[in-house]
Amino acid sequence: MTKEVFEDMQPGAAGGAKEKLEKQARQLAYDTKYKVKQAMAAKSGGQMDPAAVSKAYLAQLAKSPAPPAVKMLAKKKLIGEDVVNIKQLVSTTLVDAIVKEFTSEKTEEVVQEDSKGDQKVHIK
């Protein structure tokens, strides 16, 4: 006796376990976003960097009593599209800050007069 696996079955056919998992994962992702958004609004007025948001998503998912398969799919829905490469984020932010600091035209002119009053020195 052999088992045949049909990968391209119709969505409503034979069990629907995959659809059930996807529905649970979608609901878990929605609930996680909602709870993290509420926590962000209560703590910092709604402003958090992407790394902190993804960390909060993972912490909220860890608290969930959902099965591991559902958590994995929800994690993919929450973080899979918005993956933040921390090393790249830090390096680009640091480079941008250094470039901004050292290439900006900050000039302060200080005019000094000698006691004679006839010579002026401009210092930038």
BELTA-V391824 format. One record per residue. N is the residue number from 1. RES is the residue in three letters. SS is DSSP state (A for helix, B for strand, O for the rest). PHI is phi as a letter, one per 20 degrees, with the letter a starting at -180 (* if undefined). D_CENTER is the distance of its C-alpha to the mean C-alpha in Angstrom with 2 decimals. Layout:
# BELTA-V391824
n=N res=RES ss=SS phi=PHI d_center=D_CENTER
n=N res=RES ss=SS phi=PHI d_center=D_CENTER
This chain:
# BELTA-V391824
n=1 res=MET ss=O phi=* d_center=50.09
n=2 res=THR ss=O phi=d d_center=46.85
n=3 res=LYS ss=O phi=d d_center=43.49
n=4 res=GLU ss=O phi=d d_center=42.15
n=5 res=VAL ss=O phi=d d_center=38.47
n=6 res=PHE ss=O phi=d d_center=37.67
n=7 res=GLU ss=O phi=e d_center=34.13
n=8 res=ASP ss=O phi=d d_center=34.64
n=9 res=MET ss=O phi=f d_center=35.95
n=10 res=GLN ss=O phi=f d_center=35.64
n=11 res=PRO ss=O phi=g d_center=32.81
n=12 res=GLY ss=O phi=e d_center=35.38
n=13 res=ALA ss=O phi=e d_center=37.53
n=14 res=ALA ss=O phi=l d_center=38.33
n=15 res=GLY ss=O phi=n d_center=36.22
n=16 res=GLY ss=O phi=m d_center=32.83
n=17 res=ALA ss=A phi=f d_center=31.01
n=18 res=LYS ss=A phi=f d_center=28.18
n=19 res=GLU ss=A phi=f d_center=27.78
n=20 res=LYS ss=A phi=f d_center=27.98
n=21 res=LEU ss=A phi=f d_center=25.15
n=22 res=GLU ss=A phi=f d_center=22.96
n=23 res=LYS ss=A phi=f d_center=23.89
n=24 res=GLN ss=A phi=f d_center=23.14
n=25 res=ALA ss=A phi=f d_center=19.70
n=26 res=ARG ss=A phi=f d_center=18.95
n=27 res=GLN ss=A phi=f d_center=20.30
n=28 res=LEU ss=A phi=f d_center=18.40
n=29 res=ALA ss=A phi=f d_center=15.02
n=30 res=TYR ss=A phi=f d_center=16.26
n=31 res=ASP ss=A phi=f d_center=17.53
n=32 res=THR ss=A phi=f d_center=14.41
n=33 res=LYS ss=A phi=g d_center=12.41
n=34 res=TYR ss=A phi=f d_center=15.51
n=35 res=LYS ss=A phi=f d_center=15.96
n=36 res=VAL ss=A phi=f d_center=12.53
n=37 res=LYS ss=A phi=f d_center=12.98
n=38 res=GLN ss=A phi=f d_center=16.46
n=39 res=ALA ss=A phi=f d_center=15.61
n=40 res=MET ss=A phi=f d_center=13.24
n=41 res=ALA ss=A phi=f d_center=16.13
n=42 res=ALA ss=A phi=f d_center=18.63
n=43 res=LYS ss=A phi=e d_center=17.20
n=44 res=SER ss=A phi=c d_center=15.64
n=45 res=GLY ss=O phi=m d_center=16.63
n=46 res=GLY ss=O phi=n d_center=13.39
n=47 res=GLN ss=O phi=d d_center=11.41
n=48 res=MET ss=O phi=b d_center=8.51
n=49 res=ASP ss=O phi=f d_center=6.09
n=50 res=PRO ss=A phi=g d_center=2.26
n=51 res=ALA ss=A phi=f d_center=4.37
n=52 res=ALA ss=A phi=f d_center=6.62
n=53 res=VAL ss=A phi=f d_center=5.44
n=54 res=SER ss=A phi=f d_center=5.32
n=55 res=LYS ss=A phi=f d_center=8.38
n=56 res=ALA ss=A phi=f d_center=9.84
n=57 res=TYR ss=A phi=f d_center=9.76
n=58 res=LEU ss=A phi=f d_center=11.52
n=59 res=ALA ss=A phi=f d_center=13.84
n=60 res=GLN ss=A phi=f d_center=14.79
n=61 res=LEU ss=A phi=f d_center=15.49
n=62 res=ALA ss=A phi=f d_center=17.61
n=63 res=LYS ss=A phi=f d_center=19.68
n=64 res=SER ss=O phi=f d_center=20.53
n=65 res=PRO ss=O phi=e d_center=24.07
n=66 res=ALA ss=O phi=f d_center=23.31
n=67 res=PRO ss=O phi=f d_center=24.67
n=68 res=PRO ss=A phi=g d_center=22.68
n=69 res=ALA ss=A phi=f d_center=22.87
n=70 res=VAL ss=A phi=f d_center=21.31
n=71 res=LYS ss=A phi=f d_center=18.49
n=72 res=MET ss=A phi=f d_center=17.87
n=73 res=LEU ss=A phi=f d_center=17.87
n=74 res=ALA ss=A phi=f d_center=15.61
n=75 res=LYS ss=A phi=f d_center=13.04
n=76 res=LYS ss=A phi=f d_center=13.47
n=77 res=LYS ss=A phi=f d_center=13.13
n=78 res=LEU ss=A phi=f d_center=9.94
n=79 res=ILE ss=A phi=d d_center=8.00
n=80 res=GLY ss=O phi=g d_center=10.62
n=81 res=GLU ss=O phi=e d_center=9.87
n=82 res=ASP ss=O phi=d d_center=6.15
n=83 res=VAL ss=O phi=f d_center=6.72
n=84 res=VAL ss=O phi=d d_center=5.55
n=85 res=ASN ss=O phi=e d_center=9.04
n=86 res=ILE ss=A phi=f d_center=9.40
n=87 res=LYS ss=A phi=f d_center=12.98
n=88 res=GLN ss=A phi=f d_center=12.56
n=89 res=LEU ss=A phi=f d_center=10.13
n=90 res=VAL ss=A phi=f d_center=12.74
n=91 res=SER ss=A phi=f d_center=15.63
n=92 res=THR ss=A phi=f d_center=14.90
n=93 res=THR ss=A phi=f d_center=14.27
n=94 res=LEU ss=A phi=f d_center=17.40
n=95 res=VAL ss=A phi=f d_center=19.41
n=96 res=ASP ss=A phi=f d_center=18.69
n=97 res=ALA ss=A phi=f d_center=19.76
n=98 res=ILE ss=A phi=f d_center=22.81
n=99 res=VAL ss=A phi=f d_center=23.83
n=100 res=LYS ss=A phi=f d_center=23.57
n=101 res=GLU ss=A phi=f d_center=25.56
n=102 res=PHE ss=A phi=e d_center=28.26
n=103 res=THR ss=A phi=d d_center=28.81
n=104 res=SER ss=O phi=f d_center=29.00
n=105 res=GLU ss=O phi=e d_center=32.59
n=106 res=LYS ss=O phi=e d_center=33.24
n=107 res=THR ss=O phi=c d_center=36.97
n=108 res=GLU ss=O phi=c d_center=39.06
n=109 res=GLU ss=O phi=e d_center=42.70
n=110 res=VAL ss=B phi=d d_center=45.07
n=111 res=VAL ss=B phi=d d_center=48.66
n=112 res=GLN ss=B phi=d d_center=51.16
n=113 res=GLU ss=B phi=d d_center=54.81
n=114 res=ASP ss=O phi=f d_center=57.51
n=115 res=SER ss=O phi=f d_center=60.23
n=116 res=LYS ss=O phi=f d_center=62.45
n=117 res=GLY ss=O phi=n d_center=60.31
n=118 res=ASP ss=O phi=d d_center=60.90
n=119 res=GLN ss=O phi=d d_center=57.95
n=120 res=LYS ss=B phi=d d_center=54.29
n=121 res=VAL ss=B phi=d d_center=51.41
n=122 res=HIS ss=B phi=d d_center=47.95
n=123 res=ILE ss=B phi=d d_center=45.13
n=124 res=LYS ss=O phi=d d_center=41.65
